[in-house]
């Protein structure tokens, strides 16, 4: 990948963010060219622990998609965002927190159960909207991560598709750490097969996979949204 500035989030300047963003765009363009892709990939700026000043600056560079991980943090920042980019919720979501974000985000990536989907559907109905969602797939079968198993995907998706105020836009995954591309390849195949065999996936257009350390590989296997936090804003010195 293109060399970029590697600093902690606290040390990263606005100019560093500009240079990181340009490098990320170049990496994606090269990965798409190698894969023979002619569609598009959206860069999501993941905002966890990032101050609004830096988020607003990233938006001024051309980023128009923000990824929120935590409900409480998001609610504290929401009114301070200057550009009002499209906002997706990407973190683990408890059913009792859905009501706080349902009218503020345009997509929820982390739907990992029928029960959560039902609550999203109920809250969306109260607001007179249809919520776009992604079904989270636990492609590596890790006990520490959420998501439905590949074997459960179609059954879960069928049940979710029957909810009137939810629209399945595609799939999301966080593969096991280590850079093994096989998980991206498996997700690409899973997504393709679902679109070919299931009517409720026919218009699915989103495959959200790839983060700061592996987004180029994810693009190779069809990712349409890459979720970039530390690669754009700098790494964190602590676990949050």
N, C-alpha and C positions, 0 to 999 in steps of 0.2 A: 504494500500500500504506500501511498504518497507520504513522505515524511511530514510529521506535524509536530507542533509544539506540545510537549508533555510537561504540564505543570499541575500543581494542586488547584482545586477550584478556587481557593482563596488567592492564589498567586496569578491566576489567569486574568489578563487584561482584555479590554474590548478588542484591541488589535489582534490579540491571540485568537479570540473567538472568530474574527474575520478570516484569519489565515487557516484555522481549523476547518471552517465551513467550506472554504474554497478547496481544500485538500479532500474533504469528504465528497464533494461534488465530482471532483476529478476521479477519485477511486470508483465511484458509482458508474460514471460514464465509461471508464475502462472495463469494468466488470460486465456492463451491459453489452459493450462492443464484442468482448470475447465470447459472450453467451449468444450473440446474434439476436439480441432483443431490440425491438423497435417501439416498445410501449414506454411507460414511465414508472419511476420509483419516487415516492415521496419521502423526504427527510423529516422525521419527527424529532423535535427538540424535547428531550425528556427533562422535566423541570425540577425534579426532586432536589431540595435543598438549595436551589439556584435563586439568587435574589432577582427581584423583578427588573432591576436596571439591566441586568445581563440578558434576561429573557426578552425584554423589549428591544434591546439592541440586536439580538439574533433575528427577531421579526423584521427589523428594518433592513436586514441583509437580504431578505427574501423568503425566510422560513415562514410558512403559513399554517403549520400544524404543530400543536403542543401536546405532549403526553403527560398526564397527571397520574401520580402513584398513590397519593394519600388524600383522603377526603378533607381532613381538617386543614392541612397545609394548603390545598387547592382553594378552599373557601376563603382563607386569609389573603390569598394573592389575587383572586379573581377580579376584583374591582380595580386592581392596580395595573392590569395588563393594558397596554396602550393601543395595540392594533386589533385586539379582539380576533385573533386567529381562530381557526377551527380547533376545537379542543376535544381530545379523546381521553377517556379514562382507561388506564392500562394496568393498574395495580389490583391486588386482591381486594375484592369488594364484598363486604358483609351485607346481608339483606336489609338490616336496619339502617344502613347508610345510603341506600339507593335514593331515598326521598330527597337527600341534600344535593344530589348532582343531576337528577333526571332532567331538569330544565336548563342545565348549563353546559352539557356536553352533547356532541353530535354522534358519538359512537362509544361503545363500551367493548373493550377487547377481551376482558378476562371473565367471560361467562363460562363457568365450568360445571354447572348443574342445572337441572330442570327447575329446581326450587328457586335458584337465583333468577333464572329467566322469567319465572312466573311473577316474581316480585317486580322486576323491571317492567314487565308487561302491565301489571296493575298500576304502577305509578305513572307509566307513560300514558295509559288510558285516562287517568285523572287530569293530565295536562293536554289531552287531545292531540297526542303526537304518536308517531311510530318511531321507535328507537332502533337505529342500526346497531347490530352487535356482531362480534366475532366469537366463535366458539374456541375456547382455549384447549389445546391438545397437549397432553403430557407425553410427548413423543419418545422420551427416554425412560418412561416408567419410574421416575424418581419419586420416592415417598415424600420428599421434602417440598415438592412442587404441586400446585393445583393443576387442574385440567382433566378432561376426559381421556380415557385411553383410546388409541386408534380403533380398537375393536368395538368400543361403545359409541363411537362418533355418530354413525348413521342413525342408530336408535334414538340417541339423545337429540340429534338435529331434527328428526321427524317430529318428536314431541314438541320441541321448541317452535318448529315451523307452524304449528297449529295455534299458537298464540297470536292474537290479532294485532297487537300493538308492538310487535317485534319483527324486524326484518334481518334475516341472516345474510350478512355481507361477505362472510368468508371465515378464515381460520387464523389463529394466532398460536405461537409456540415460543417457549424458552428452552432450547435444547440443553443437554448436559454440557458443562464446561469442558474444554479440552480441544475444541476446534475440529471435531470429527464431522466432516461434511455429509456423512451418511444420513444424519438426522434431517438435514435440509432436503436431501434427495427424497427421503421417505415422506416428508411433508408435502413436497411438490407432487409426488405420486398420489398421495392421499387426497389432496385438493383436486387434482385432475380427475381422479376416479369418481369422487363425489359429484363433481359437476356433470360428468358424463352419465351417471347412473341414477341420480336423484333429482326429481323435478324441483324440489325445494332448494337445491343448490344451483339451479340452472343459471341464475343471474348473479351468482357470487363473483365478486371481482377483486377481493382483497385477501392477500396472504401476508400477514404481519410477522416477520421474523428477521433476526439480525440486529445486533446491538453494536456497541463501540468496538468490540474486539473481533467481530466476525461478520460485519455487514456485507463486505465484498463477496464472501462465500455465499451468503444468503441471496444476494442479487443474482448470482450465477444460477441459483435454483428457483428463480421465479418470484422472490419477495417483491411486494409492491409498496410496503412501508418498512423502513428501517428506523429503529428507535435508538437515537443517539443522545447519550447524556455526557459521560466523561470525555468522550472523543471530541465533543464540541466545547464543553464548559470547563474541562479539567477534572482530574481524578479527585476522589474524596479520600481524606486521611483516616476515616473512621467508618465503622459499619453502622448503617442506618436502615 
